[in-house]
Amino acid sequence: MCTTHTIGITSLPNEILIKIITLVPIDDNVTAIGLSCKALAALVLQSIYFARIHIRIQLNIAETALISQYLQDRAVKDKRWCAFPVPYKLAMYELLLMDSVLRSLGSTQVLPRYYPDPGVGGTWVPLFLNGYNQKYIGTTQIP
């Protein structure tokens, strides 16, 4: 007699869950994914770190550098925007702010560099240089 074992998505290791979810397009159904089980809720509904990873992977898949273009291509506005979990909104706002800086500097002349920011616990933050004029993002300045 053959017995079968049922294995659900919640029994998968977090690393595999993360890889699976990051391949799902970012749309107004992201909240539904987070509400489907506790393991996914911790990732999708509560983690800005995961939201940043998911968004960056989707930008790479879509072959676009700007979150504004990604959202426009998917007609994300108004009610669809309201459907996103808070961590996703925060991560997208961060990238939208970066979009405006990139556009103001001229994206062909921008060279991103990462330096430790003592104001953010030693984390690495991008600083953008534009020709001879240095434009800074964050609190760290290059000597």
Buried (B, 14 or more C-beta within 10 A) or exposed (E): EEEEEEEEEEEBEEEEBBEEBBEBEBBBEBBEBBEEEEBBBBBBBBBBEBBBBBBBBBBEEBEBBBBBEBBEEBEBEEEBEEBBBEBBBBBBEBBEEBBEBBEEBEEEEBEEEEBEBEEEEEEEBBBBBBEEEEEBBBEBEEE
